Amino acid sequence: MTDWNRLKRIFAKMPLFEKTALLFLCAILIAALTHFAYTVVNFPDAQANAETYSEGMVGRIATLNPLFADFNDTDRDLTELLFSGLIKYDPVARNFLPDLAAKWERSRNGLTYVFTIRDDASWHDGTPLTAADIVFTYKGIIQHPDFRNPILKNTFEGVGIDQTGTNTVTFTLSKPNSYFISNLTTGILPKHLLSNASIARLDADAFGKAPIGSGPYKLASLKRGEDGDVIELERNETYYAAIPAIPKLRFFIFRTERELLLHKNSLRGLSKLGDSARNTLAKDPRFLFHDYSLNQFTALYYNTENPRLTDQSVRKLLAAAINKDELLTPDSVRIDTINLENKRDEADFAWDPEGAKKKLEELEYRKNEKGILIDNKGEVFQLTVLTLEKTPLHLTENLKRQWEALGIQVKIDRQEGQNFASYLAEGRYDVLLIRQNLGYNRDAYPLLHSSQIGANGLNFSRFKSFRTDGLTEAIRIESIPEDKEKLLTQLSSVLIEELPIVFISTPNYTYALDKTLTPFPQDSSLDFHSDRLTILTELEFLDTESETEFTGDGGLSAL
C-alpha cells in the first residue's frame, strides 16, 4: 500500500471535528506559503526602493505616442518624460524655454518663426536627432491628410513648415498668432523609425507600446492589464540637458481612486487626487500636498445648426433649467464664463426652471397627453446629448432629469475613440457634453471662430458670429497682456448674450509627495497634470527618513 493510500485511510477514520480542524490548518499553511512566495517575488529590495520613485494614478495607458496624448492624461504624463519638444514649459518660471531648439527668432510681423536645432540631442537608440525629425513630425505626420488627431491637425493647418538649413526649421503663419509658440511643446517623433508607418493607423502602431524618444527618461518595461498598468522608466544617461537625479521611475496606473488609496503605503507619490481622496490622505503624515487647478472646464455645447437651437431664446431657457450645483462633483467648483468665473448671483446665470417653462409657453410649446413637449406643428422636442464613456454618470443623469422636467425627450449618447471623433466631425449631436483643457493659453479661436466649423475644426457649437470672429482674431494678434484681457472680457460678454456654450465646472486637484523627496515648489503653475513631471525630473531623495515606513512596492508588481 502506498503512503498516499495510508494517509487517505487514516483521514477517513478520523472524527468529523478532527477532519475539520486539519483542513483548516492546511488552509492557513497554504495561505502563509502563498503570501511568502508572493512577497519574495513582488517586493523589490531596499536598495531598489532607494533608487526608485513610485507614483500611483488613476487612468489607463492607451498609447505612448505624444501626438495622441491630447485624448488621455495618463499618456500625456508618460510621454512628457519619454519625448522632447522644440520648446518646453517651465511651471516654476511660468515661461517657455528652449528644449530641442537651442534658440528661436520671431519676425517683426509675427508671421515667421525660425528655430535653430541643438546638435547634441539623440534618440534613446543612439541615433542623432536632427532638423529632419522636426519637419517629419509636423509636416510629414501632423499635416498629413490621414492624421487622426483633430486638435493638432487644426492647430497646424495652413502653417508652412520647412527645413531652411542644416539645423534650422522655419514655421510660416498666414496670420499673426500670439499663442502659436505654446503649440510647439509637442513631442517630436523619430523619422528613422516611422517614415514607413501608416499615418492613418499611427495611433495603433507598435511604436506606441515600445517608444523610442529623446526625453530625460526611457522605457524600461511596460505591463498592461484589465486591473491596471505598470510602467518603469530609467534615466537617460545621454540626455542633452540636466540629467535627472532619480535613476528610476515606476508608475502604477489604477482603475479607481479607491484602489489607488489602498496602496498608498507602497507609493512615494499620488497624483491627480480629488478633494475626497486628499482628505483621506491628509491623515498620513508621510505626505506633503500641492493643490492646483488647471485651465480646464466642463461645458455644454449647443449645436446651433439644429433648427430648434438656432433660436437664442431656446438656448437660454435650456440653460435656465439647469441646476449646476447638482452637476458638480466634490472635487469641482462652479463656473459660468469662459474666464472660469463663478457668477451664480447674477441674473444671467440664475437657476429658473419656472421661468424656462413660461418661456416655452410663449414660444408655443405645450405638453401632449403623454407629458411630452411638442411645438405648434406637433413635433416632439427631443435632444441627443453626445459625451464620452468616462463622463460621470451623475452628471449626465442629473442633466437628463432636469431637462425632462420640462417635457423634453433626452437621449444620452456615450461614445469613445474614433466613433466619438466621427460624431464630432459630422455634427451628430444636439448638445455636446465634454471636458476641455485650454492648456498653456486661452486661445478661444479654435472653439468659436466660424472657420473652425467642420471635420477638422473645434467649433463644436458650430456657432457663427461676426462679433466672435472679430474678437477671437483680435485676441490672437494682441501681444500686450492688459489689452488681451480687455478683449477676453468683451468676448465673455458676447458669449453670455448669445450663449452657444454653457460652462459648468472646473476641477480642483492635489499632488501628494512623500517627504523623502525635496519639496515640490508651491509657487509653481500647472496648466497640464504632466507639468508636475517637469518639476519631478529636478527633485531628488533626501537623506532623512520618512515619518512612517515606506513599504516598497507591496505587491503592486502583480497589477
Secondary structure, DSSP 8 states (H G I E B T S, - for coil): --HHHHHHHHHHHS-HHHHHHHHHHHHHHHHHHHHHHHHHHH---HHHHHHEEEEEEES------GGGGGG-HHHHHHHHHH---SEEEETTTTEEEESSEEEEEE-TTS-EEEEEE-SS-B-TTS-B--HHHHHIIIIIIITSTT---HHHHHHTTT-EEEEEETTEEEEE-SS--TTGGGGGGS----HHHHTTS-STTGGGSGGGTS----SSEEEEEEEE-SSEEEEEEEE-TT-SS---S-SEEEEEEESSHHHHHHTGGG-SEEEEE-HHHHHHHTT-TTEEEEEEE-SEEEEEEE-TTSTTTTSHHHHHHHHHT--GGGG--TTEEE--STT----TTSGGG---HHHHHHHHHHTT-EE-TTS-EE-TTS-B-EEEEEEETTS-HHHHHHHHHHHHTTT-EEEEEEE-HHHHHHHHHHT--SEEEEEEE-TTS---HHHH-GGG-STT---TT----HHHHHHHHHHHH---HHHHHHHHHHHHHHHHHH-SEEEEEEEEEEEEEETTB----TT---SSTTHHHHHHTT--B-SS--SS---TTTTGGG-
